[in-house]
Amino acid sequence: MPQLPAPDYPAEVRERLAADAADIIARYPDSRSALLPLLHLIQSQEGFVSRTGIRFCAEVLGLTTAEVNAVATFYTMYRRKASGDYQVGVCTNTLCAVMGGDAIFEELKEHLGVGNNETTPDGKVTLEHIECNAACDYAPVVMVNWEFFDNQTPESAKAMVDDLLAGRPVEPTRGAPLCTYKETARILAGFPDERAGAVEASGGAGPASLIGLRIARGESPQLGKVVRPRAETATEEGE
C-alpha cells in the first residue's frame, strides 16, 4: 500500500543530525559518496534506518528516497527495523560452521527464545547469523556489535549473552571494549571513539592471523626458521 511521506525528525534532533551530516559530507568531493556513513549516523540516532532517516539522507544529499533506500537495503550492516542494544552475530559460513558455528547459533536461538534477526523481549539482544567475519583463524567466531569473540563454544556464547542480558561487563577477546549498537554506529559514521583507552585497545592482528606471514618469511614461533625466506631464495637462485 502507498505510504504517506515519512515524518521529519523533531527540530532539535534534525539540527544536531544536520550538523553531523555537514561534517561527514565535507570529507568527500562528491556529496553522494557520504551516503554510507550518513546511514550509520541515522542508526546512531534510532538504532536502525527508518523512513524518516531515509528522508533525511535524501534531503541533505539531494537524492531521491528510492536511491537512498536502494543502498540501505543492499548492505546487511543497515538494520531495517528496531532492534536490540547488542547485535549478536554468529558466523555460519563454511569454516565457522564446521568448527561449531551452526551448533552455537541453534543453541543461542533456543537459549534466547528468538529466531534469526529477532530481538529479546527486553530489547537488549538481537540474534542473527552472519556471513564470514574474516576471522577464520579464530573459528568459530561470534561478533557483538562488530567486536570479536573468538574460539567460541555453545557454552561460552550462552554465558556471554547472559551477561549482556544481565547488564554485566562483557569483554571481547580482542579489539576495543564493547559499546552499544548506537554508539558503534556513530563510530562507523566516522566520529572518534572518545572512550578512554578504546582506540589503543583496538590493536592489530592477533597471533593466529600472523602465523601465515611468519611462515612465509621462513619463521615458525615453535621451531625457529623452517624454510628460507622467499627473498633470500630468489637472490640465491639469481646468483
C-alpha positions in Angstrom: 0.0 0.0 0.0 1.3 3.5 -0.7 2.6 5.3 2.3 2.4 8.9 3.3 5.7 10.9 3.3 7.8 10.0 6.3 7.6 12.4 9.2 10.5 14.6 9.9 12.7 14.5 13.0 11.9 16.9 15.9 13.6 20.2 15.3 16.4 19.7 17.9 17.2 16.2 16.6 17.3 17.4 13.0 19.5 20.3 13.9 22.0 18.0 15.6 22.0 15.5 12.8 22.3 18.2 10.2 25.5 19.5 11.9 27.0 16.0 12.0 25.9 15.3 8.4 27.7 18.5 7.2 30.8 17.3 8.9 30.6 13.9 7.1 29.7 15.4 3.7 32.7 17.8 3.9 35.0 14.8 3.8 34.0 13.9 0.2 34.5 15.7 -3.2 31.1 14.3 -4.3 28.4 14.6 -1.6 26.6 11.4 -2.6 29.7 9.5 -1.5 28.7 10.3 2.0 25.6 8.2 2.0 27.1 5.1 3.7 28.4 7.0 6.7 25.2 9.0 6.8 23.2 5.8 7.1 25.4 4.8 10.1 24.7 8.3 11.6 21.0 7.6 11.3 21.5 4.3 13.1 23.3 6.1 15.9 20.1 8.1 16.4 17.4 5.4 16.0 19.2 2.1 16.1 18.0 1.3 12.5 17.4 3.0 9.2 13.8 4.4 9.4 11.7 6.0 6.8 12.5 9.3 8.5 16.2 8.6 8.3 15.9 7.8 4.6 14.1 11.1 4.0 16.8 13.0 5.9 19.6 11.4 3.9 17.8 12.1 0.7 17.3 15.7 1.5 20.8 16.6 2.7 22.4 14.8 -0.3 19.9 15.9 -3.0 18.9 12.3 -3.8 15.6 10.6 -4.1 14.3 8.4 -1.3 14.4 5.5 -3.8 18.1 6.0 -4.3 18.8 6.0 -0.6 16.5 3.0 0.0 18.3 1.0 -2.7 21.6 1.4 -0.8 20.2 0.9 2.7 18.6 -2.4 1.6 21.7 -3.7 -0.2 24.1 -3.7 2.8 23.4 -6.0 5.7 25.0 -3.7 8.2 22.0 -1.4 8.0 19.0 -2.5 10.0 15.5 -2.1 8.7 13.6 -2.4 11.9 14.1 -1.5 15.6 16.5 -4.0 17.2 18.5 -4.6 20.4 21.3 -2.7 22.1 23.6 -5.6 21.2 23.7 -7.3 17.9 25.0 -10.9 18.4 26.1 -12.3 15.1 27.1 -15.9 14.7 29.2 -16.7 11.7 27.7 -19.7 9.9 29.9 -19.6 6.9 31.9 -22.7 5.9 34.8 -22.9 8.4 33.0 -21.5 11.4 30.1 -23.8 10.7 32.4 -26.8 10.5 34.1 -25.8 13.7 30.8 -25.4 15.6 29.1 -22.2 14.4 25.9 -23.9 13.4 25.6 -25.5 16.9 26.3 -22.2 18.6 23.6 -20.5 16.5 21.0 -23.2 17.2 21.7 -23.2 20.9 21.5 -19.4 21.2 18.2 -19.4 19.4 16.8 -21.9 21.9 18.5 -20.2 24.9 17.3 -16.7 24.0 13.9 -17.8 22.7 14.3 -15.9 19.4 14.8 -16.7 15.8 17.2 -15.2 13.2 17.1 -11.4 13.2 14.8 -11.3 16.2 15.2 -9.4 19.5 14.7 -10.5 23.1 11.6 -9.0 24.7 13.7 -6.7 26.9 15.2 -5.1 23.7 18.8 -5.9 24.7 19.9 -8.6 22.3 19.3 -9.2 18.6 20.5 -12.5 17.3 21.4 -13.2 13.7 23.5 -15.5 11.6 26.0 -13.6 9.5 28.4 -14.3 6.7 32.2 -14.5 7.0 33.7 -12.3 9.7 37.1 -12.5 8.1 38.4 -14.3 11.2 38.5 -17.9 10.1 41.7 -18.4 12.0 39.7 -18.0 15.2 36.7 -20.1 14.2 34.1 -20.4 15.4 33.6 -16.6 15.8 30.7 -14.6 17.3 30.6 -10.8 16.9 28.8 -8.4 19.2 28.3 -5.0 17.7 31.2 -5.9 15.3 33.7 -6.8 18.1 35.3 -10.2 18.1 34.5 -13.1 20.4 36.9 -15.8 19.1 37.1 -19.6 19.5 33.6 -19.8 20.9 31.6 -22.8 22.1 27.8 -23.0 22.8 28.6 -22.7 26.5 30.8 -19.7 26.2 28.3 -18.0 23.8 25.4 -18.6 26.1 27.3 -17.3 29.1 28.2 -14.2 27.1 24.6 -13.4 26.1 23.5 -14.0 29.7 26.0 -11.3 30.8 24.6 -8.9 28.2 21.1 -9.5 29.3 22.0 -9.0 33.0 24.0 -5.8 32.3 27.3 -7.3 33.4 30.6 -6.2 31.8 31.5 -8.2 28.6 35.0 -8.0 27.1 35.7 -9.0 23.5 38.6 -11.5 23.1 40.4 -8.8 21.1 39.7 -5.3 20.0 38.0 -2.3 21.6 35.8 -2.5 24.6 32.2 -3.3 23.9 29.7 -0.4 23.5 26.0 -0.3 22.4 24.9 -0.6 18.8 24.0 3.1 18.6 27.4 4.0 19.9 29.1 1.6 17.5 27.1 3.2 14.6 28.4 6.6 15.4 32.0 5.4 15.3 31.3 3.7 12.0 29.9 7.0 10.7 33.5 8.3 11.2 33.3 10.1 14.5 36.1 9.4 17.1 35.7 6.9 19.8 36.2 9.2 22.8 36.2 6.5 25.5 39.5 6.4 27.4 41.8 3.8 26.0 39.4 2.4 23.4 41.5 3.3 20.4 44.7 1.9 21.9 42.8 -1.3 22.8 41.9 -1.9 19.2 45.4 -3.2 18.5 46.3 -5.1 15.4 46.2 -8.6 14.1 46.4 -11.4 16.6 49.0 -14.3 16.7 46.7 -16.7 14.8 46.4 -14.2 12.0 50.1 -13.6 11.7 51.3 -17.1 11.8 51.0 -17.5 8.0 53.0 -14.4 7.4 55.7 -15.6 9.8 55.9 -19.0 8.0 56.1 -17.1 4.6 59.1 -15.3 6.0 60.7 -18.6 6.9 59.9 -18.4 10.6 57.9 -20.5 13.0 57.2 -19.5 16.6 57.8 -23.1 17.8 60.7 -24.2 15.6 62.6 -21.1 14.6 63.3 -20.9 10.8 61.8 -23.8 8.9 62.4 -22.6 5.4 64.4 -19.8 3.9 62.6 -16.5 3.3 61.5 -16.1 -0.3 63.7 -13.1 -0.9 66.8 -15.0 0.1 65.8 -17.9 -2.1 65.2 -15.7 -5.1 68.6 -14.0 -4.6 70.4 -17.3 -4.4 68.7 -18.7 -7.5 69.5 -15.5 -9.3 73.2 -16.0 -8.5 
